[in-house]
Amino acid sequence: MAENQAPLGDLTVKSRLPLPLVRRKRKLLEDADSIGPVENTKRSRSEKPDVQVIESASGLEARGVAVTKAIHHLSDKSASSAVRKPTATVQPARSRAMSVRNGIGTSRSVFAGTVNSRHPPSSRPPLRGVKGSVTPETSTSGHFGASDGRKPGSSACSLVVSSTRTTHKSARGNQRPGWDLRGQIEDKNKVLIEYRNQIAFLENQKSHLERDVQEKSTVSSTRGKELEKLRQAFNEADNERISQRNELLRLQRYEVECCELQRSVAELSTAKSSLSIQLDCSQVHLQQKTDECLKYSLNIKQLEELVENLKNENAEKAEQIQSQEMERRRLHNIVQELKGNIRVFCRVRPVLKNEENSLEHIVLSENSITLEKTAESRTGRDKKEATRFSFTFDKVFSPLAKQSVVFEEISHLVQSALDGYNVTIFAYGQTGGGKTYTMEGPTKGPTARKLESRGMIPRAVSQVFLTAEELQVKGWKYSFVASFLEIYNDTIQDLLVSGASRHDYEIKHKPKTSRSSELYVTNLKYESVTSSEEVEMLLHKASENRSVAATAVNDRSSRSHSIFQLHIEGSNECTGQACFAILTLVDLAGSERLNKSQSCGERLKEAQAINLSLSCLAQVITALGHKDQHVPFRNSKLTYLLQNCLSGNSKTLMFVNLSPSYDNFNETLNSLRFAAKVNDCFIGTAQANKK
């Protein structure tokens, strides 16, 4: 009994095959044939992309429903066929194998059709459960699709029906004998497996169609958004076109108005020309009539009275000019006193070619300068916050400032010298800071004779002589006497005399009845000059006689303090007034550190003398700032000569010249601190020197 039964899924099929099985198989074939292919409606080329996507998605959904119905129908048929008893037919083993091979071949031929799918061939899963599984690569067209115009759902249904018909034909053509129950059961199991494979295939196709529906929906949504964006862009472009059209119309109106205005201007120009011609003719005619009237109306007596009146007017105007000149001098002096009788200007020289890391630590403004120094940790890895040193002065000049701009700020002090006030201008700073360039200008090189590079001394002399010539119209006459000396190793030397003709020089006090300065230098040569050219010749001679030497810091370092003095005496014949003053221009030697300058021998002695005299000057400034009773002017020849300049009866200005190099940070800081002390001093009010 066990041998006549074969397993069929979860059922046990008996050896007897019921007679109605054949009828039910035929019914199944008829039902499958009744599922006709669903024709795919061709899309019109004129339809919009979003409408085509929606229709395609609807078609896919309908095909999915058709495939689902076919799956349920085949499942029911296969289940009912498996429960019934098979007909007892006997078939040899060889014919059974042939029918199995025919069935498999039929299935392969059926599945070789094309099924439409949006997935590429490489991404579709193979049809499992079928012996010799059918994959999309085995199709003749390279993908599953309705190549004849039918929908994918109709192709799937036609494939199932064709497979069913082939299977039944194979079963009818190779019927087993009635006694071969086992073979019949095996055939039925194969048919059942075939149906299940078809169901799996249809389910797989259904999932593909559902994904296609979802993708079509997504594409439809995306196309809708793109359409909305295109509409917005079209609206914006249309608005832009309207605005541009309005702008074009406005410009056209302006062009028309411009043409009208041009015509009006041309008409007015023509009218103006004609009126100008008429005016010229009228003026000529008026002048002729005026001349005729004067010719016949004036007589000798009237002319004499007119001359007398003119003389009186000239005298009155001369008096007015003199009073205005005195008022100008008074107001000018008030302005200078308000600015301070001792002022400090700061100037930073330009960066040289061999200097690096310059100007990064200096912050400049119109009246202030700030030094920044970044301290490092002991290990050198971490940097602390930068330490700032800020100083405020009357004026700060950047490295780009020209000589003319610098002199413009001191020209008012030079004018005070002609007005009868002692004026002192001196330059202070470290060696190589640009003091000599500021005071004298370049002494050698291609720029030595250029007017724009001249220093403060030649510019001040030029202004003095030019202004004196202008004041001649107002009755003033001036005389000038120049002297030039240097203090070398605390010894006075005359720069206007060669070395063989020099004498011993001492500082003396003049008698109290003298109108000149209280201090003078014995045996010093005083040259009377009448023009700025003569003074420039003396300056050139003094430059050749001055002591300079090369150090490790400066190739042409001044080894002495130079003092140029111009004695000015003026008188006015009209008013009987007279005045005298001394214009003093000082170029101090630069302070230097011995470890940097590497001075030795004679250079070391010079450096020590320079630093000592500058220290004495600092002591004098400190005493003046503290308003001490005793000021140590006689500690050095330099401070002794500058006593008149610093004691109060002088208008004093100091230049502090700085180097932009970071290597000279400490020297720059010391110079600024000294300049700040000078700026805080109060030396009193200068008085005019009158006869």
MOQUINOR-V639074 format. One record per backbone hydrogen bond with DSSP energy under -0.5 kcal/mol. NH is the residue of the N-H (numbers start at 0). CO is the residue of the C=O. If there is no record, write none. Layout:
nh	co
NH	CO
NH	CO
This chain:
nh	co
3	0
4	1
5	12
7	10
10	7
12	5
12	10
16	14
17	15
17	84
20	17
21	18
22	18
23	19
24	20
25	21
26	22
27	23
28	24
29	25
30	26
31	27
32	28
33	29
34	30
34	31
35	33
38	36
39	148
40	38
46	43
51	47
52	48
53	49
54	50
55	51
56	52
57	53
58	54
59	55
60	56
61	57
62	58
63	59
64	60
65	61
66	62
67	63
68	64
69	65
70	66
71	67
72	68
73	69
74	70
75	71
76	72
77	73
78	74
79	75
80	76
81	77
82	78
83	79
85	13
85	16
87	16
88	86
89	175
90	175
95	91
96	92
97	93
98	94
99	95
100	96
101	97
102	98
103	99
104	100
105	101
106	102
107	103
108	104
109	105
110	106
111	107
112	109
116	143
122	119
123	119
123	120
126	133
127	125
129	126
134	132
137	134
138	135
139	111
144	142
146	144
148	145
150	37
154	150
155	151
156	152
157	153
158	154
159	155
160	156
161	157
162	158
163	159
164	160
165	161
166	162
167	163
168	164
169	165
170	166
171	167
172	168
173	169
174	171
176	88
176	89
177	88
179	176
180	178
183	179
184	180
185	181
186	182
187	183
188	184
189	185
190	186
191	187
192	188
193	189
194	190
195	191
196	192
197	193
198	194
199	195
200	196
201	197
202	198
203	199
204	200
205	201
206	202
207	203
208	204
209	205
210	206
211	207
212	208
213	209
214	210
215	211
216	212
217	213
218	214
219	215
220	216
221	217
222	218
223	219
224	220
225	221
226	222
227	223
228	224
229	225
230	226
231	227
232	228
233	229
234	230
235	231
236	232
237	233
238	234
239	235
240	236
241	237
242	238
243	239
244	240
245	241
246	242
247	243
248	244
249	245
250	246
251	247
252	248
253	249
254	250
255	251
256	252
257	253
258	254
259	255
260	256
261	257
262	258
263	259
264	260
265	261
266	262
267	263
268	264
269	265
270	266
271	267
272	268
273	269
274	270
275	271
276	272
277	273
278	274
279	275
280	276
281	277
282	278
283	279
284	280
285	281
286	282
287	283
288	284
289	285
290	286
291	287
292	288
293	289
294	290
295	291
296	292
297	293
302	298
303	299
304	300
305	301
306	302
307	303
308	304
309	305
310	306
311	307
312	308
313	309
314	310
315	311
316	312
317	313
318	314
319	315
320	316
321	317
322	318
323	319
324	320
325	321
326	322
327	323
328	324
329	325
330	326
331	327
332	328
333	329
334	330
335	331
336	332
337	333
338	334
339	335
342	651
344	653
345	394
346	655
347	396
348	346
348	657
354	351
358	659
361	358
362	369
363	361
364	367
368	390
369	362
370	388
371	360
372	386
374	372
376	381
379	376
383	374
386	372
388	370
390	368
392	366
393	343
394	343
395	365
396	345
400	397
402	451
405	401
406	402
407	403
408	404
408	405
409	405
409	406
410	406
412	409
413	409
414	410
415	411
416	412
417	413
418	414
419	416
420	415
422	581
423	650
424	583
425	652
426	585
427	654
429	656
430	590
432	429
437	433
438	434
439	435
440	435
441	452
447	444
449	446
452	449
453	450
454	439
455	437
456	438
458	454
459	455
460	456
461	457
462	458
463	459
464	460
465	461
466	462
467	463
468	464
469	465
470	466
471	467
471	468
472	469
473	470
474	471
475	470
476	570
478	568
479	528
480	566
481	526
482	564
484	562
485	492
486	560
487	485
487	490
488	486
490	487
492	485
494	483
494	492
495	483
496	493
500	497
501	498
507	505
507	519
509	517
513	510
519	507
521	505
523	520
526	481
526	524
528	479
534	530
535	531
536	532
537	533
538	534
539	535
540	536
541	537
542	538
543	539
544	540
545	541
547	545
548	556
550	553
551	596
556	548
556	553
558	546
560	486
561	559
561	586
562	484
563	584
564	482
565	582
566	480
566	564
567	580
568	478
569	578
570	476
571	576
572	474
572	570
575	571
578	569
579	688
580	567
582	565
583	422
583	581
584	563
585	424
586	561
587	426
587	585
590	428
595	592
596	592
597	593
598	593
602	599
604	600
605	601
606	602
607	603
608	604
609	605
610	606
611	607
612	608
613	609
614	610
615	611
616	612
617	613
618	614
619	615
620	616
621	617
622	618
623	619
624	620
625	621
626	622
626	623
627	622
630	628
631	629
632	630
634	631
635	632
639	635
640	636
641	637
642	639
645	641
646	642
649	647
650	421
651	340
651	649
652	423
653	342
654	425
655	344
655	653
656	427
656	654
657	346
661	355
661	356
663	660
664	661
667	663
668	664
669	665
670	666
671	667
672	668
673	669
674	670
675	671
676	672
677	673
678	674
679	675
680	676
680	677
688	419
689	687
690	577
